[in-house]
Amino acid sequence: MQAIVETLFDAAYLSTVITLGILMIRRSKGNVQYTLFGWMAVVLGAGDSFHLIPRALALCEQVGIIASGKGSPSKPEYFIKNHLREELPEGREHEEDADALSDPAAHAHPPSPLSYAARAAK
């Protein structure tokens, strides 16, 4: 729970500080002090991101949320199972195959895509 709340807070903090800094710079209208404070906010947010983003990723990893770089956090053992179901034409018929593929002990070598085509042709 702490990992999720702390990560959400960090994201809100970084977004707010950097956004407000950029707004201050754009709306300074020649006021040097206002521009300086805007740059200070942007530098603060950018500097904090160097330690808050890795910390947030590490905290999320502790609770099982892993940033996979595929657009959403996912656990590796569910990735094969869920994405295989999405790619097969009739997902319900092949659920047992998807379950078997997600369990590394069940199959040392996953079945080839040709076996699915052969079943579909029958």
N, CA, C and O of each residue as an XYZ file, in Angstrom:
488
protein
N       0.828     -1.184      0.000
C       0.000      0.000      0.000
C       0.881      1.261      0.000
O       0.594      2.231     -0.701
N       1.954      1.227      0.795
C       2.849      2.375      0.855
C       3.475      2.638     -0.506
O       3.631      3.790     -0.910
N       3.829      1.579     -1.208
C       4.473      1.741     -2.514
C       3.551      2.458     -3.490
O       3.991      3.339     -4.228
N       2.291      2.090     -3.497
C       1.346      2.690     -4.437
C       1.080      4.143     -4.085
O       1.102      5.004     -4.964
N       0.825      4.432     -2.801
C       0.530      5.806     -2.385
C       1.750      6.702     -2.587
O       1.626      7.821     -3.086
N       2.920      6.214     -2.203
C       4.127      7.021     -2.361
C       4.427      7.289     -3.835
O       4.846      8.391     -4.191
N       4.218      6.299     -4.683
C       4.443      6.473     -6.105
C       3.469      7.482     -6.705
O       3.864      8.323     -7.512
N       2.202      7.402     -6.313
C       1.215      8.375     -6.801
C       1.551      9.786     -6.328
O       1.430     10.744     -7.091
N       1.972      9.912     -5.074
C       2.358     11.222     -4.558
C       3.553     11.778     -5.322
O       3.563     12.950     -5.698
N       4.557     10.939     -5.550
C       5.744     11.386     -6.284
C       5.384     11.848     -7.696
O       5.892     12.863     -8.172
N       4.509     11.098     -8.357
C       4.098     11.482     -9.712
C       3.351     12.812     -9.698
O       3.580     13.668    -10.553
N       2.456     12.981     -8.721
C       1.717     14.250     -8.626
C       2.664     15.401     -8.301
O       2.532     16.486     -8.868
N       3.610     15.179     -7.403
C       4.571     16.219     -7.011
C       5.422     16.657     -8.200
O       5.548     17.850     -8.474
N       6.010     15.678     -8.908
C       6.876     16.017    -10.036
C       6.099     16.720    -11.143
O       6.569     17.707    -11.709
N       4.922     16.215    -11.445
C       4.102     16.846    -12.483
C       3.746     18.281    -12.116
O       3.823     19.180    -12.954
N       3.355     18.493    -10.860
C       2.949     19.826    -10.417
C       4.119     20.806    -10.443
O       3.988     21.913    -10.965
N       5.252     20.409     -9.889
C       6.396     21.318     -9.811
C       6.892     21.707    -11.202
O       7.131     22.884    -11.474
N       7.044     20.727    -12.072
C       7.552     21.024    -13.414
C       6.534     21.841    -14.210
O       6.916     22.774    -14.917
N       5.246     21.506    -14.106
C       4.212     22.259    -14.821
C       4.136     23.700    -14.338
O       4.076     24.625    -15.148
N       4.139     23.896    -13.016
C       4.090     25.259    -12.495
C       5.330     26.059    -12.885
O       5.229     27.251    -13.176
N       6.484     25.425    -12.893
C       7.709     26.106    -13.316
C       7.630     26.556    -14.765
O       8.003     27.683    -15.092
N       7.145     25.679    -15.633
C       7.010     26.037    -17.051
C       5.992     27.161    -17.227
O       6.212     28.083    -18.013
N       4.877     27.085    -16.494
C       3.877     28.157    -16.577
C       4.456     29.490    -16.092
O       4.184     30.535    -16.682
N       5.244     29.454    -15.031
C       5.854     30.696    -14.526
C       6.807     31.290    -15.559
O       6.835     32.506    -15.746
N       7.587     30.443    -16.233
C       8.520     30.937    -17.245
C       7.748     31.555    -18.416
O       8.101     32.632    -18.898
N       6.703     30.875    -18.865
C       5.950     31.371    -20.025
C       5.163     32.640    -19.721
O       4.965     33.467    -20.611
N       4.711     32.810    -18.478
C       3.867     33.963    -18.134
C       4.632     35.069    -17.391
O       4.019     35.938    -16.771
N       5.942     35.036    -17.452
C       6.738     36.005    -16.691
C       6.627     37.430    -17.234
O       6.785     38.384    -16.472
N       6.362     37.593    -18.517
C       6.202     38.912    -19.159
C       7.357     39.866    -18.851
O       7.150     41.047    -18.571
N       8.565     39.333    -18.908
C       9.739     40.177    -18.710
C      10.160     40.367    -17.268
O      11.199     40.979    -17.020
N       9.401     39.870    -16.307
C       9.770     39.972    -14.892
C      10.882     38.959    -14.618
O      10.645     37.751    -14.637
N      12.078     39.448    -14.366
C      13.257     38.593    -14.202
C      13.114     37.673    -12.992
O      13.472     36.497    -13.055
N      12.594     38.208    -11.899
C      12.462     37.403    -10.688
C      11.450     36.265    -10.891
O      11.679     35.144    -10.437
N      10.355     36.548    -11.560
C       9.338     35.535    -11.850
C       9.914     34.448    -12.760
O       9.644     33.264    -12.558
N      10.702     34.843    -13.758
C      11.352     33.879    -14.647
C      12.353     33.019    -13.876
O      12.433     31.808    -14.087
N      13.109     33.644    -12.991
C      14.091     32.911    -12.188
C      13.413     31.872    -11.298
O      13.885     30.740    -11.194
N      12.308     32.254    -10.656
C      11.585     31.290     -9.814
C      11.015     30.144    -10.647
O      10.959     29.005    -10.183
N      10.596     30.441    -11.867
C      10.117     29.380    -12.765
C      11.213     28.395    -13.097
O      11.003     27.183    -13.058
N      12.406     28.922    -13.432
C      13.534     28.039    -13.720
C      13.957     27.248    -12.485
O      14.374     26.096    -12.598
N      13.852     27.853    -11.328
C      14.190     27.136    -10.086
C      13.239     25.953     -9.873
O      13.662     24.882     -9.437
N      11.965     26.150    -10.181
C      10.988     25.066    -10.020
C      11.254     23.933    -11.011
O      11.159     22.759    -10.655
N      11.581     24.282    -12.240
C      11.868     23.252    -13.248
C      13.124     22.471    -12.871
O      13.145     21.246    -12.984
N      14.157     23.158    -12.430
C      15.400     22.481    -12.028
C      15.154     21.604    -10.804
O      15.685     20.497    -10.719
N      14.351     22.092     -9.854
C      14.017     21.289     -8.669
C      13.289     20.007     -9.071
O      13.637     18.922     -8.603
N      12.282     20.127     -9.936
C      11.532     18.951    -10.382
C      12.391     17.981    -11.164
O      12.291     16.768    -10.982
N      13.244     18.514    -12.042
C      14.122     17.642    -12.832
C      15.138     16.935    -11.929
O      15.423     15.752    -12.118
N      15.677     17.654    -10.958
C      16.642     17.038    -10.034
C      16.000     15.987     -9.153
O      16.574     14.921     -8.930
N      14.804     16.283     -8.649
C      14.103     15.303     -7.810
C      13.718     14.058     -8.605
O      13.657     12.961     -8.049
N      13.460     14.221     -9.890
C      13.059     13.051    -10.688
C      14.186     12.025    -10.792
O      13.921     10.842    -11.007
N      15.439     12.460    -10.644
C      16.556     11.517    -10.737
C      16.590     10.532     -9.579
O      17.164      9.451     -9.713
N      15.986     10.880     -8.441
C      15.967      9.899     -7.362
C      14.556      9.401     -7.060
O      14.406      8.318     -6.494
N      13.520     10.152     -7.418
C      12.159      9.706     -7.120
C      11.657      8.655     -8.106
O      10.953      7.727     -7.709
N      12.004      8.784     -9.367
C      11.539      7.797    -10.355
C      12.160      6.419    -10.099
O      11.418      5.437    -10.087
N      13.483      6.288     -9.894
C      14.024      4.959     -9.565
C      13.474      4.404     -8.251
O      13.263      3.198     -8.126
N      13.241      5.287     -7.267
C      12.667      4.833     -5.997
C      11.249      4.310     -6.197
O      10.886      3.275     -5.638
N      10.455      5.010     -6.982
C       9.085      4.564     -7.246
C       9.085      3.226     -7.982
O       8.276      2.352     -7.667
N       9.973      3.053     -8.952
C      10.058      1.772     -9.666
C      10.473      0.640     -8.729
O       9.938     -0.465     -8.816
N      11.418      0.908     -7.838
C      11.867     -0.121     -6.884
C      10.756     -0.477     -5.899
O      10.574     -1.649     -5.572
N      10.015      0.518     -5.424
C       8.915      0.238     -4.499
C       7.820     -0.584     -5.167
O       7.257     -1.491     -4.553
N       7.520     -0.272     -6.410
C       6.491     -1.024     -7.128
C       6.935     -2.456     -7.401
O       6.117     -3.376     -7.370
N       8.217     -2.650     -7.666
C       8.728     -4.001     -7.883
C       8.567     -4.876     -6.649
O       8.349     -6.082     -6.760
N       8.674     -4.261     -5.462
C       8.525     -5.019     -4.213
C       7.127     -5.593     -4.060
O       6.961     -6.648     -3.449
N       6.121     -4.923     -4.600
C       4.749     -5.418     -4.491
C       4.313     -6.182     -5.730
O       3.155     -6.588     -5.826
N       5.224     -6.387     -6.686
C       4.921     -7.220     -7.839
C       4.518     -6.473     -9.089
O       4.128     -7.106    -10.070
N       4.595     -5.157     -9.097
C       4.290     -4.385    -10.297
C       5.613     -4.054    -10.966
O       6.444     -3.340    -10.405
N       5.800     -4.575    -12.165
C       7.064     -4.386    -12.867
C       6.796     -3.588    -14.139
O       5.954     -3.971    -14.951
N       7.502     -2.494    -14.308
C       7.366     -1.702    -15.528
C       8.065     -2.446    -16.650
O       9.290     -2.571    -16.660
N       7.271     -2.941    -17.602
C       7.837     -3.764    -18.665
C       8.158     -2.980    -19.922
O       8.759     -3.530    -20.845
N       7.781     -1.725    -19.986
C       8.047     -0.924    -21.166
C       7.087     -1.187    -22.305
O       7.328     -0.759    -23.434
N       5.994     -1.892    -22.019
C       5.020     -2.225    -23.047
C       3.764     -1.369    -22.922
O       2.724     -1.710    -23.485
N       3.853     -0.270    -22.196
C       2.699      0.606    -22.069
C       1.956      0.449    -20.764
O       1.218      1.349    -20.362
N       2.134     -0.672    -20.096
C       1.477     -0.857    -18.819
C       2.306     -1.804    -17.959
O       2.987     -2.683    -18.488
N       2.255     -1.635    -16.644
C       2.976     -2.572    -15.792
C       2.317     -3.942    -15.835
O       1.090     -4.049    -15.834
N       3.127     -4.978    -15.874
C       2.569     -6.327    -15.905
C       3.566     -7.301    -15.306
O       4.778     -7.088    -15.350
N       3.029     -8.370    -14.749
C       3.880     -9.442    -14.246
C       4.273    -10.325    -15.428
O       3.428    -10.629    -16.271
N       5.534    -10.743    -15.506
C       5.979    -11.532    -16.662
C       5.205    -12.841    -16.843
O       4.946    -13.242    -17.978
N       4.830    -13.517    -15.748
C       4.152    -14.803    -15.894
C       2.750    -14.662    -16.466
O       2.226    -15.621    -17.033
N       2.122    -13.487    -16.334
C       0.794    -13.272    -16.903
C       0.861    -12.726    -18.320
O      -0.125    -12.804    -19.054
N       1.994    -12.179    -18.717
C       2.105    -11.547    -20.037
C       1.870    -12.565    -21.151
O       1.074    -12.314    -22.055
N       2.552    -13.709    -21.096
C       2.410    -14.721    -22.146
C       0.977    -15.225    -22.180
O       0.374    -15.318    -23.250
N       0.434    -15.548    -21.024
C      -0.903    -16.118    -20.945
C      -1.954    -15.163    -21.514
O      -2.784    -15.574    -22.325
N      -1.929    -13.913    -21.105
C      -2.951    -12.970    -21.532
C      -2.790    -12.560    -22.985
O      -3.784    -12.449    -23.702
N      -1.564    -12.333    -23.439
C      -1.370    -11.890    -24.813
C      -1.554    -13.029    -25.798
O      -1.916    -12.786    -26.949
N      -1.315    -14.268    -25.378
C      -1.581    -15.396    -26.256
C      -3.078    -15.510    -26.492
O      -3.505    -15.792    -27.611
N      -3.876    -15.297    -25.462
C      -5.331    -15.347    -25.616
C      -5.826    -14.275    -26.570
O      -6.761    -14.513    -27.335
N      -5.213    -13.096    -26.538
C      -5.646    -12.017    -27.415
C      -5.329    -12.310    -28.869
O      -6.063    -11.881    -29.759
N      -4.255    -13.031    -29.122
C      -3.817    -13.252    -30.490
C      -4.478    -14.459    -31.145
O      -4.502    -14.541    -32.373
N      -5.008    -15.386    -30.379
C      -5.632    -16.566    -30.960
C      -7.033    -16.234    -31.460
O      -7.717    -15.399    -30.868
N      -7.476    -16.887    -32.559
C      -8.772    -16.553    -33.128
C      -9.944    -16.845    -32.192
O     -10.801    -15.983    -31.999
N      -9.996    -18.030    -31.614
C     -11.054    -18.368    -30.662
C     -10.390    -18.625    -29.321
O      -9.967    -19.746    -29.037
N     -10.298    -17.588    -28.494
C      -9.553    -17.652    -27.244
C     -10.058    -18.689    -26.263
O      -9.260    -19.265    -25.524
N     -11.358    -18.946    -26.230
C     -11.906    -19.886    -25.247
C     -11.464    -21.317    -25.520
O     -11.218    -22.071    -24.579
N     -11.358    -21.704    -26.779
C     -10.952    -23.073    -27.096
C      -9.502    -23.341    -26.709
O      -9.131    -24.480    -26.424
N      -8.681    -22.289    -26.698
C      -7.250    -22.475    -26.498
C      -6.784    -22.020    -25.119
O      -5.589    -21.805    -24.915
N      -7.711    -21.869    -24.165
C      -7.309    -21.415    -22.836
C      -6.355    -22.385    -22.164
O      -5.417    -21.967    -21.486
N      -6.591    -23.693    -22.350
C      -5.687    -24.651    -21.726
C      -4.286    -24.551    -22.312
O      -3.306    -24.767    -21.599
N      -4.171    -24.225    -23.607
C      -2.863    -24.031    -24.210
C      -2.176    -22.803    -23.631
O      -0.974    -22.820    -23.368
N      -2.946    -21.739    -23.435
C      -2.382    -20.519    -22.861
C      -1.944    -20.761    -21.421
O      -0.900    -20.267    -20.995
N      -2.742    -21.523    -20.668
C      -2.357    -21.838    -19.291
C      -1.089    -22.679    -19.261
O      -0.221    -22.467    -18.414
N      -0.980    -23.622    -20.175
C       0.210    -24.478    -20.222
C       1.447    -23.677    -20.607
O       2.530    -23.918    -20.073
N       1.301    -22.733    -21.522
C       2.446    -21.920    -21.925
C       2.916    -20.996    -20.819
O       4.109    -20.709    -20.714
N       1.983    -20.524    -19.985
C       2.383    -19.606    -18.920
C       3.083    -20.341    -17.785
O       3.743    -19.707    -16.962
N       2.955    -21.670    -17.721
C       3.619    -22.465    -16.700
C       4.877    -23.079    -17.312
O       4.772    -24.011    -18.109
N       6.080    -22.574    -16.954
C       7.302    -23.077    -17.589
C       7.566    -24.551    -17.307
O       8.241    -25.214    -18.094
N       7.049    -25.073    -16.204
C       7.287    -26.483    -15.877
C       6.452    -27.406    -16.766
O       6.825    -28.562    -16.969
N       5.340    -26.920    -17.293
C       4.459    -27.764    -18.093
C       5.060    -28.092    -19.459
O       4.933    -29.220    -19.935
N       5.713    -27.116    -20.093
C       6.309    -27.328    -21.406
C       7.704    -26.735    -21.427
O       7.897    -25.552    -21.146
N       8.662    -27.565    -21.759
C      10.021    -27.040    -21.887
C      10.122    -26.190    -23.150
O      10.818    -25.175    -23.174
N       9.412    -26.622    -24.209
C       9.401    -25.881    -25.475
C       7.943    -25.586    -25.814
O       7.133    -26.510    -25.889
N       7.595    -24.328    -26.019
C       6.207    -24.020    -26.365
C       5.857    -24.578    -27.742
O       6.720    -24.676    -28.614
N       4.592    -24.941    -27.935
C       4.203    -25.476    -29.240
C       4.352    -24.411    -30.324
O       4.247    -23.213    -30.062
N       4.594    -24.872    -31.526
C       4.796    -23.932    -32.631
C       3.448    -23.384    -33.089
O       2.414    -24.014    -32.862
N       3.450    -22.224    -33.726
C       2.197    -21.674    -34.254
C       1.564    -22.583    -35.306
O       0.361    -22.502    -35.553
N       2.367    -23.448    -35.926
C       1.805    -24.365    -36.930
C       0.849    -25.354    -36.297
O      -0.104    -25.777    -36.951
N       1.072    -25.745    -35.029
C       0.156    -26.690    -34.391
C      -1.220    -26.063    -34.207
O      -2.230    -26.763    -34.283
N      -1.273    -24.767    -33.968
C      -2.572    -24.089    -33.858
C      -3.268    -24.036    -35.204
O      -4.485    -24.198    -35.286
N      -2.499    -23.811    -36.258
C      -3.091    -23.772    -37.607
C      -3.616    -25.145    -37.980
O      -4.676    -25.247    -38.598
N      -2.899    -26.210    -37.619
C      -3.353    -27.561    -37.928
C      -4.641    -27.895    -37.194
O      -5.519    -28.542    -37.764
N      -4.777    -27.465    -35.933
C      -6.011    -27.697    -35.182
C      -7.170    -26.918    -35.793
O      -8.289    -27.426    -35.867
N      -6.916    -25.713    -36.223
C      -7.975    -24.884    -36.795
C      -8.463    -25.449    -38.128
O      -9.630    -25.282    -38.483
N      -7.569    -26.119    -38.872
C      -7.924    -26.676    -40.178
C      -8.800    -27.924    -40.044
O      -9.513    -28.277    -40.984
N      -8.758    -28.597    -38.889
C      -9.541    -29.846    -38.708
C     -11.001    -29.595    -38.635
O     -11.782    -30.535    -38.485
